[in-house]
Amino acid sequence: MGRARRPHGSTRRKGTGGVRRRRTLLTGTIRMRTSGTATVSTPEGSFVVARGGVRQAMNGDEVQVSLVTRHGGARLAVVQGVLQHATTTFLGTYDVADPLGVVVPLDARIRRDFFVLPEDTSARDRGVVTGDVVLARILEYPARGSAGIVTIERRLGSGAGIDLAMETVMASHDLPLAFPEAALAQAETLCVDVPAALADAHRRDLRERCVLTIDPADARDFDDAVAARRLEHGGYEVEVHIADVSHYVAWGSPIDDEAKRRGCSVYLADRVIPMLPERLCNDVCSLRPGEDRLTMGVLLRLDAQGAILSADPCRSLIRSKARLSYDQADALLAGTLEVGALPCERAWAQGVADAIRVLDEVARLRQRIRHDRGAIDFATREAKVTLDDAGHPTGVVVRERTRATALIEEAMLMANESVARMLADRDIPCAYRVHERPSPDHLKAAVPILQELGLPGEAGRELVTGDPQALQRVLAEAAGTPAEVLVNSLLLRAQKRAVYLPHNEGHYALAAQAYCHFTSPIRRYPDVLVHRTLGSLMDGALGGRVARAIVRELPQLCRTSSERERVADAAERDSQKVKMAELFARRVGESFSGVVTGCERYGLFVMLDDSCAEGLVPVRDLGDEYFAYDEARLTLTGEESGHTWRVGRHIAVTVTGATPLRGQIDFTLAHGAAKRPKRVS
């Protein structure tokens, strides 16, 4: 049976696994396994947490750890403190240990005890009985020697007929449910007042323009529309129109207060938790075809090479002429969809087709301009589980960048960057989108792994400096090879996370001097702030009451929005993992091809080629010998055979199990697949 080796002669010290020295403190995210073991992801890489080293941390917490070195050189992590708890609520089963109530978490990664105090009447008030599934909110986190304290927020009963795995995702990320009554009441009073819009001297009537929307086929909200035409002198005119959410949502109103709290919409595998009430996001502010809608727009003029000559903001009234899916736009560009088959009135079909082709031209020019100035475009694959009407998984769709997605992306990038430049050039505080240069340590850690994959050649030495051209060369070298997805993922993880800040610091990956989010106010609160700031600039009201109030609260709003974005991203990933595990639970015994995406002491992470589903092959299944783990190169080497498992290796695996509640899929090497990889000399 394969196992990671603990060197002979080592001594074990309680709580540290036989360590001999401590190292620098690092900040990272801890991930628990149901076995009780844990790993922590830090800028220096991923480390196994020493036995007893988890201490008071829980799954997903941002923690500060020290690295300790075990005899033999293996580095382990020990939690020194929790910087931010990730779990504030969870699902569990209710029991009684008189006089206390007890909530046992359904998620086996939460290996803690939680009590409901005798004076807390929340269980009784909600009619909770022994065995019920409940939503519990943590009041006090467990500490050494003491249980956590919770209160009951919701009774789910026996759990029958409830998707407990998805409910657990929502609970673990403390996602909001119903909107406050005041926000819903306010939303019901809102409507598109066309006469008032036409009477507004500051709003332009652009309803006769050939404006269209292009979105995923399953999109539920349409907050951006585009128009484009080729100019006589050889340049281009591009219009980007965005739903005028700030017109309807006044600063400090009930809807605004709730939108601040939510920060963004959350797109789970089986549902959307919107930032705004449905009346707004699916009706009044949705740019549906054939309906008059209020927008904030940016009218762009470009020269024949794609350089932006001017960018003029405006409030507008538009009427979309067509609602296309990305697939339809791609088919038009590929020549497999006739103009007459476009989903619009016949009189507008040619204009819609021409606009799409012009946007495609502009996108290619803009991509070249951004590449030349040092922008880094990562080739990513997004796997989405498809569901039937009952929410059960039916398959997987893997989305990749296409000409249609690129033309919309480039139009949005132009609008976002142009608005940011308007504000930054005037030193106006705003919710800027800031992306810092990656740390050399992050990139340095990637170099040995890239070398294992046969990359990056001469670019390796320049890569650690964060030189954008070096990253571009590595990505170009990997393009079209079996390692492309892995290399892109590796370098993407080495980047710092973009955040919102009240002052401009530029955007490294986009090579933009200034950047903000302007194009999605239905689903992101920072975009609403940008709309308000831009509106104040257009109206000459930057010194007004609302503008001054926004500036005062901007630092906290940026911090909150950045945090809510992180929560939403994590919840969306977890929900896809849940549904992916539910899908593969029905495929136990089936074999698939995949690529090794990670090596840890406890096994190999493998991503399947056709679905991007990821699971673990435990080290015990790799062969009947000890395996030495190289944390720098992410390899496992058999001590007897000398054979090495490494990232990037293509293998066949068989599904042995799946646990939807944890979003976990288990693999073993497929029958007949070599357990002895090629020997490394």
Beta strands, then each sheet from edge to edge (+ up, - down):
strand 1: 3-4
strand 2: 19-32
strand 3: 38-42
strand 4: 45-48
strand 5: 62-70
strand 6: 75-84
strand 7: 89-97
strand 8: 100-105
strand 9: 114-116
strand 10: 133-140
strand 11: 148-157
strand 12: 203-205
strand 13: 212-215
strand 14: 224-230
strand 15: 236-243
strand 16: 266-267
strand 17: 272-273
strand 18: 292-302
strand 19: 308-319
strand 20: 322-325
strand 21: 382-387
strand 22: 393-399
strand 23: 432-434
strand 24: 499-501
strand 25: 591-600
strand 26: 603-608
strand 27: 614-618
strand 28: 626-630
strand 29: 635-638
strand 30: 644-646
strand 31: 650-659
strand 32: 664-669
sheet 1: 1+ 28+ 29- 30+
sheet 2: 4+ 3- 2+ 5- 6+
sheet 3: 7+ 8- 9+ 11+ 10- 7+
sheet 4: 12+ 19+ 18- 15+ 14-
sheet 5: 13+ 20+
sheet 6: 16+ 17-
sheet 7: 21+ 22-
sheet 8: 23+ 24-
sheet 9: 27+ 26- 25+ 31- 32+
end
